[in-house]
Amino acid sequence: MKIAITGKGGVGKTTFAATLARLYADEGKNVLAADVDPDANLGLALGFSEEELDEIVPISKMRKLVEERTGADEFNKVFRINPKVDDIPDKYAKRCNGVKLLVLGTVETANSGCVCPEHVMLKRILNHLMLRSSDVVVLDMEAGLEHLGRGTTQGMDQFVVVIEPGARSVQTYKNVKRLAEGLGVRQVGVVANKVRGPEDEEFIRSKIPAEDLLGFVHYNSDVIDADRQGKSPYDFSPEAVEEIKIIKSRMEQMTNK
């Protein structure tokens, strides 16, 4: 399974991504979770300590590595667009609770269309991750799909949009669906998080096509407590884990159709 998880900030996509990754790890799968969010906190949700995460440098910030692989530096503005990256996941990923974490980071630039060495590196790594056939790959993305292109979506099984019961989250789903279709990816699933009751469920069902709706994760104070303490929600909330386990089964059914 190759899964990209996206959504607006604060909707709980990192909680969902981390729990999904740990569920696959519990099954004995080789799982690689890649943090592509500029506000990287997937590591905490997986169970890493803050001290462990302080030692991890995002790939996009490894200037020496980027220069070495692309051939670009302050004197040479011409660089390779096909750098070697196949060794990077195993060399730089850190393991916790059976999941390998690779922090990719993002390219901080005012020009989102920029083609720079860091951007080329990240896209090449994502492309390589899609080809790691023996691994389950979970990408914790930012709200947009700027990192993804046709080359990186060829092996993608599913885009999952995590939303809250609200109009702005629904709009994010529609935007991701449109972008994904433009990339040739037709399977976009929706997980509704922080659902408080039947009214929220009915709102979601009225806005999201049944074939795209993967399931609900209800509002849970245990998940909030885990986040407050910087711990993995997987270890705090059996109820949320069970709900995400059901969603995982639904995702697999959709992928196998």
C-alpha positions as CSV (number, residue, x, y, z in Angstrom):
1,M,0.0,0.0,0.0
2,K,1.2,3.5,-0.9
3,I,-1.0,6.1,0.8
4,A,-0.9,9.9,0.8
5,I,-2.8,11.6,3.6
6,T,-3.7,15.2,3.4
7,G,-6.0,17.8,4.9
8,K,-6.2,21.2,6.4
9,G,-4.0,22.0,9.3
10,G,-5.4,20.8,12.7
11,V,-7.9,18.3,11.3
12,G,-6.0,15.3,12.7
13,K,-4.3,13.9,9.6
14,T,-1.1,13.3,11.4
15,T,-2.9,11.3,14.1
16,F,-4.6,9.3,11.4
17,A,-1.3,8.7,9.5
18,A,0.6,7.6,12.6
19,T,-2.1,5.3,13.8
20,L,-2.5,3.7,10.3
21,A,1.3,3.2,10.1
22,R,1.4,1.5,13.5
23,L,-1.5,-0.8,12.6
24,Y,0.4,-2.0,9.5
25,A,3.6,-2.4,11.6
26,D,1.7,-4.5,14.1
27,E,0.8,-6.8,11.2
28,G,4.5,-7.4,10.6
29,K,4.7,-5.2,7.5
30,N,7.7,-3.1,6.6
31,V,6.3,0.4,7.1
32,L,7.9,3.7,6.1
33,A,6.2,6.9,7.2
34,A,7.3,10.0,5.4
35,D,6.7,13.4,6.9
36,V,6.2,15.9,4.1
37,D,4.4,18.6,6.2
38,P,6.3,21.8,6.9
39,D,5.0,21.6,10.4
40,A,6.5,18.2,10.9
41,N,5.2,16.4,14.0
42,L,4.5,12.9,12.7
43,G,7.4,11.6,14.8
44,L,5.7,12.5,18.1
45,A,2.5,10.8,16.9
46,L,4.5,7.7,16.2
47,G,6.0,7.6,19.7
48,F,9.4,9.3,19.2
49,S,10.5,11.5,22.1
50,E,11.1,15.2,21.6
51,E,14.8,14.6,22.3
52,E,15.0,11.9,19.5
53,L,13.3,14.2,17.1
54,D,15.6,17.1,17.9
55,E,18.4,15.1,16.4
56,I,16.6,14.5,13.1
57,V,17.3,17.0,10.2
58,P,14.8,17.1,7.4
59,I,16.2,16.0,4.0
60,S,15.4,19.4,2.5
61,K,17.6,21.0,5.1
62,M,20.7,18.8,4.4
63,R,22.4,21.2,2.2
64,K,25.6,19.2,1.8
65,L,23.6,16.1,0.8
66,V,21.6,18.0,-1.7
67,E,24.7,19.6,-3.2
68,E,26.4,16.2,-3.3
69,R,23.6,14.4,-5.1
70,T,22.5,17.2,-7.5
71,G,25.9,18.8,-8.2
72,A,24.5,22.2,-7.3
73,D,26.2,24.8,-5.1
74,E,26.5,28.5,-4.8
75,F,28.9,28.6,-7.8
76,N,27.1,26.0,-10.0
77,K,23.5,26.8,-10.8
78,V,23.2,23.8,-13.2
79,F,22.2,20.6,-11.4
80,R,21.2,17.0,-12.0
81,I,17.4,16.5,-12.2
82,N,17.8,12.7,-11.7
83,P,19.9,12.5,-8.5
84,K,20.7,9.2,-6.7
85,V,18.2,8.7,-3.9
86,D,17.6,5.0,-3.5
87,D,19.8,4.7,-0.4
88,I,18.3,7.7,1.4
89,P,15.2,6.0,3.0
90,D,17.3,3.2,4.7
91,K,20.2,5.5,5.5
92,Y,18.3,8.4,7.1
93,A,15.1,6.9,8.4
94,K,14.7,6.4,12.2
95,R,12.7,3.5,13.7
96,C,10.1,3.6,16.5
97,N,7.4,1.2,17.3
98,G,8.1,-0.8,14.2
99,V,7.8,2.2,11.9
100,K,10.6,3.8,10.0
101,L,10.2,7.6,9.9
102,L,11.7,9.7,7.1
103,V,11.4,13.5,7.6
104,L,11.5,15.1,4.2
105,G,10.5,18.6,5.1
106,T,9.5,21.1,2.4
107,V,11.1,23.8,0.2
108,E,10.6,27.2,1.8
109,T,10.2,29.6,-1.1
110,A,7.8,32.3,-2.1
111,N,7.7,30.8,-5.6
112,S,5.7,27.6,-5.3
113,G,6.6,26.7,-8.9
114,C,10.3,26.9,-8.2
115,V,12.5,24.1,-9.6
116,C,15.5,24.1,-7.3
117,P,17.8,21.3,-6.1
118,E,15.9,20.7,-2.9
119,H,12.6,20.4,-4.8
120,V,14.1,18.0,-7.3
121,M,15.5,15.8,-4.4
122,L,12.2,15.6,-2.6
123,K,10.3,14.7,-5.7
124,R,12.8,12.0,-6.6
125,I,12.6,10.5,-3.1
126,L,8.8,10.4,-3.3
127,N,9.1,8.7,-6.7
128,H,11.5,6.2,-5.2
129,L,9.2,5.5,-2.3
130,M,6.3,4.6,-4.6
131,L,8.6,2.0,-6.2
132,R,9.5,0.2,-2.9
133,S,7.2,-2.7,-3.6
134,S,7.9,-4.5,-0.3
135,D,7.0,-1.5,1.9
136,V,3.8,0.1,3.1
137,V,4.4,3.8,2.6
138,V,2.4,6.4,4.4
139,L,2.9,10.0,3.4
140,D,1.8,12.7,5.8
141,M,1.4,15.6,3.4
142,E,0.6,19.3,3.6
143,A,-2.8,20.5,2.4
144,G,-1.6,20.9,-1.2
145,L,-0.1,18.4,-3.6
146,E,2.8,20.5,-4.8
147,H,5.3,17.6,-4.1
148,L,3.4,15.2,-6.3
149,G,3.5,14.9,-10.0
150,R,2.8,12.2,-12.6
151,G,6.0,10.5,-11.9
152,T,5.3,10.1,-8.2
153,T,1.7,9.0,-8.5
154,Q,2.3,6.0,-10.7
155,G,2.5,3.7,-7.7
156,M,0.0,5.5,-5.4
157,D,-2.8,3.3,-4.2
158,Q,-4.9,6.0,-2.5
159,F,-5.1,9.7,-1.5
160,V,-6.9,10.1,1.8
161,V,-8.3,13.5,2.9
162,V,-8.9,13.9,6.6
163,I,-11.7,16.4,7.2
164,E,-13.7,17.8,10.1
165,P,-17.5,18.3,9.9
166,G,-17.3,21.8,8.3
167,A,-17.6,23.5,4.9
168,R,-13.9,24.5,4.7
169,S,-12.8,20.9,5.2
170,V,-15.2,19.7,2.6
171,Q,-13.8,22.3,0.2
172,T,-10.3,20.9,0.8
173,Y,-11.6,17.5,-0.2
174,K,-13.0,18.8,-3.4
175,N,-9.7,20.6,-4.2
176,V,-7.7,17.4,-3.6
177,K,-10.1,15.4,-5.7
178,R,-9.7,17.8,-8.6
179,L,-5.9,17.9,-8.3
180,A,-5.7,14.1,-8.0
181,E,-7.8,13.5,-11.1
182,G,-5.5,15.9,-13.0
183,L,-2.6,13.6,-12.0
184,G,-4.5,10.5,-13.1
185,V,-5.4,9.3,-9.6
186,R,-9.0,8.4,-9.3
187,Q,-9.2,6.9,-5.8
188,V,-9.6,9.7,-3.2
189,G,-11.0,8.6,0.1
190,V,-12.3,10.7,3.0
191,V,-11.9,10.2,6.7
192,A,-14.1,12.4,8.9
193,N,-12.4,13.1,12.2
194,K,-13.5,14.8,15.4
195,V,-17.1,13.7,14.7
196,R,-19.3,14.6,17.7
197,G,-22.5,12.7,16.9
198,P,-25.3,11.9,14.5
199,E,-25.7,15.5,13.2
200,D,-22.0,15.6,12.2
201,E,-22.3,12.2,10.6
202,E,-25.3,13.3,8.6
203,F,-23.6,16.5,7.5
204,I,-20.6,14.5,6.2
205,R,-22.8,12.0,4.4
206,S,-24.7,14.9,2.7
207,K,-21.5,16.4,1.4
208,I,-19.2,13.4,0.6
209,P,-20.2,10.8,-2.0
210,A,-20.7,7.4,-0.4
211,E,-18.1,5.7,-2.6
212,D,-15.4,8.2,-1.2
213,L,-16.3,8.1,2.4
214,L,-14.0,5.7,4.3
215,G,-15.5,6.2,7.8
216,F,-15.6,8.3,11.0
217,V,-13.3,8.9,13.8
218,H,-15.3,10.4,16.7
219,Y,-14.1,13.2,19.0
220,N,-12.1,11.6,21.7
221,S,-10.5,13.3,24.8
222,D,-7.9,10.6,25.0
223,V,-6.5,11.6,21.6
224,I,-6.4,15.2,22.9
225,D,-4.5,14.1,26.0
226,A,-2.0,12.2,24.0
227,D,-1.3,15.3,21.8
228,R,-1.0,17.5,24.9
229,Q,1.6,15.2,26.3
230,G,3.4,14.7,23.0
231,K,2.7,11.0,23.0
232,S,1.4,8.6,20.4
233,P,-2.4,8.4,20.3
234,Y,-2.1,4.8,19.4
235,D,-1.1,4.1,23.0
236,F,-3.8,6.3,24.6
237,S,-7.1,5.6,22.8
238,P,-8.2,2.0,22.0
239,E,-11.5,3.5,20.7
240,A,-9.8,5.6,18.1
241,V,-7.5,2.8,17.1
242,E,-10.5,0.5,16.5
243,E,-12.2,3.1,14.4
244,I,-9.1,3.6,12.3
245,K,-8.7,-0.2,12.0
246,I,-12.2,-0.4,10.4
247,I,-11.2,2.5,8.1
248,K,-8.0,0.7,7.1
249,S,-10.1,-2.4,6.1
250,R,-12.3,-0.2,4.0
251,M,-9.3,1.3,2.3
252,E,-7.9,-2.1,1.4
253,Q,-11.3,-3.2,0.1
254,M,-11.5,-0.1,-2.2
255,T,-7.9,-0.7,-3.4
256,N,-8.5,-4.3,-4.2
257,K,-11.6,-3.6,-6.3
